[in-house]
Amino acid sequence: MPEVLKCPKCDANADVTKDGKWAHCASCNNIFQPSESPDMQGEGKKEEEK
């Protein structure tokens, strides 16, 4: 899992927590789950297809 993702709210870089369950955007202060980020979309689908 990448350590930096794009925020789904403002598209700025967001840092992921060490456990990978949450991400925080320093720009807009949004806290979100990495699965909500456009960078992570589709990765779960690839695992299901295998």
MILO-856144 format. One line per 5 residues: number of its first residue (from 1); for each residue x, y, z of C-alpha. Coordinates in steps of 0.5 Angstrom, whole numbers, always signed. Example, Ala and Ser with C-alpha at 12.3 -4.5 7.8 and 13.67 -1.06 7.14 Angstrom:
1 = +25,-9,+16 | +27,-2,+14
//
This chain:
1 = +0,+0,+0 | +3,+7,-2 | +4,+11,+4 | +2,+18,+1 | -5,+18,-3
6 = -9,+23,-6 | -15,+26,-2 | -21,+25,-5 | -24,+32,-3 | -18,+36,-5
11 = -14,+32,-9 | -8,+34,-5 | -3,+29,-2 | -5,+25,+4 | -1,+21,+9
16 = -3,+14,+11 | -3,+12,+18 | +2,+6,+20 | -3,+1,+20 | -6,+3,+13
21 = -13,+4,+16 | -14,+12,+15 | -11,+17,+11 | -10,+25,+13 | -10,+31,+8
26 = -6,+36,+11 | -9,+41,+6 | -16,+41,+8 | -16,+37,+14 | -20,+31,+11
31 = -19,+24,+15 | -21,+18,+10 | -20,+11,+9 | -15,+9,+4 | -20,+5,+0
36 = -24,+12,-1 | -18,+15,-5 | -18,+15,-13 | -11,+12,-12 | -14,+5,-9
41 = -20,+4,-13 | -20,-2,-17 | -14,-5,-13 | -19,-9,-9 | -23,-12,-15
46 = -16,-15,-18 | -15,-19,-11 | -23,-22,-12 | -21,-24,-19 | -15,-28,-17
//
